[in-house]
Amino acid sequence: MITKEHLFGFAAGLAASAAGFIYYKKNQAKVDLFLAGKGINLPADETVDAGDASLDELVSRKERLEDLIAEREMGEKE
């Protein structure tokens, strides 16, 4: 049976998660740099417009996508 304490705990957890996410987004560069210093490398945000990327960056992205496609195709064949 769900009690008031369960609902209160859920609401508190939801609020803490939202606050943490907002804090992270406002300080993303600092947090990512701190984590990188501790050996935790987060993937780069690839939502940057491809029109602004250099040719080397575009080729790198293309090769990464080709690798992912090949991995998925091999997984489906197995």
Secondary structure as UniProt FT lines:
FT   HELIX           4..26
FT   HELIX           28..37
FT   TURN            38..39
FT   HELIX           50..52
FT   HELIX           55..77
//
